Structures are given as structure tokens and as C-alpha cells.
Amino acid sequence: LANSTRIYHDIARVDLHLGEEKFDLKLVFRKWEKIDPEWEFRCFVYNNKMTAATQYYQYAYVPEFNERKEDITRCIFGAWERVRETLEKVPIPHYTIDFALPKSLDPADAWCVEINHFPPHAGQALFNWHNLKDRLSLHEEPFELRVLDKPWKGCLDFIHTPLKEHLDTLRGRKKKNPIKRKESCTGTFCTLQ
């Protein structure tokens, strides 16, 4: 944990926000549960009302999500009902909560992954905090569930080129325009040009 950049940034952000005020940091450990990452959903709660949800991984197109939007919504609300009473004891009316849903969409088998601040401090996946319409969706009812309705064009542009090339090699694909590199080594360091 001490080497985690994410944990360092989270603690530093709280420390900067509180200044001289001290905060009581607690670590909670629980049994590791195997979940399907693409079935994780980020939910937005404003004034203790769930206003919206989105698939957590914004580039992962899962056709089943569109076919089962009503079932997904029911599962999300069912999972939230299981933890809602406890959460309302904490004086935080606005937050995000992530659920890992089972493919059966039985709320009894859903997992609460984590609770975070409300946007803009927390990611919004398929919502955009800078878009007024999206921001209103996060603040007001009726509830809206967003999932990708088709594969996102250009998502591979975010993958580092050497990793793309390695994936293509593993999949048996030939490079369209292989990049010729010149290697130069001095001592124990090598550079690719």
C-alpha cells in the first residue's frame, strides 16, 4: 500500500483539503472476491437519491448491457437498497458508489466495490461533468442508466504502441506498417530510435 500512487494521491488530496485539521484514517480489509470487471457500474447519489449510473469501463462494449438495461437497473437499485440504510447514517448526502453485478443480475449477489466523492472529484465514465445536461442528470431524477450502444471508435488509440504491437503478435496479426527502429546501446542502457 505504501508504494501505491493512487493511495498516495488520495491521502495527499484529503490532507491538502483539511490543512491543519487532522483526519482519522482507517484501512478496511476484506476477502478478495472474483468479479467480472466489465460488470462494474458507477452509481451517482445526490441528496440520498440515486440519480444515474454508468458502466464503469467506458470503452468496454458489452452488447448484453443494451439487451438487459431494465434488469441491470433493477439489480443496481436492489444492491443499493441492501446498503442504503447504513449509508444514510453517515452525513454525506452526495456520493458515488460502485457495484460489481453478477451476470445473473440477482441483487443479493452484487458487491459494493467502493464509495467515493461525488463528481467532479470522482470519475463519471459515460457522463461528462463539463456538459450541463450531463451534470443535471447526475443531480436530478429521473434515474438514467448509460451503457455503450456500440463499440467505441478510436479506443485503441489510447493503448501504448508497443503494447498494441505485442497484442497483435499474440493474436497472429501482421503489422500493417512496421516501424523500423534503430537500437543503440551504451553500457547497460539501450534506446530505441
BELBELMO-V712020 format. One record per backbone hydrogen bond with DSSP energy under -1.0 kcal/mol. CO is the residue of the C=O (numbers start at 0). NH is the residue of the N-H. Records with the same first field share a line. If there is no record, write none. Layout:
# BELBELMO-V712020
CO: NH, NH
This chain:
# BELBELMO-V712020
0: 3
3: 7
4: 8
5: 9
6: 10
7: 11
8: 12
9: 13
10: 14
11: 15
12: 16
13: 17
14: 18
17: 20
35: 38
36: 39
38: 100
39: 55
40: 98
41: 53
42: 96
43: 50, 51
44: 94
45: 48
48: 45
50: 143
51: 43
52: 145
53: 41
55: 57
56: 59
61: 64
62: 66
63: 67
67: 71
68: 72
69: 73
70: 74
71: 75
72: 76
73: 77
74: 78
75: 79
76: 80
77: 81
79: 82, 83
82: 86
83: 87
85: 88
86: 89
89: 91
92: 47
94: 44
95: 115
96: 42
97: 112
98: 40
99: 110
101: 104
105: 108
106: 109
110: 99
113: 97
115: 95
117: 120
123: 126
127: 130
130: 134
131: 135
132: 136
133: 137
134: 138
135: 139
143: 52
145: 54
151: 154
153: 156
154: 157
155: 158
159: 163
160: 164
161: 165
162: 166
163: 167
164: 168
165: 169
166: 170
167: 172
168: 171
181: 192
183: 190
185: 188
188: 185
190: 183
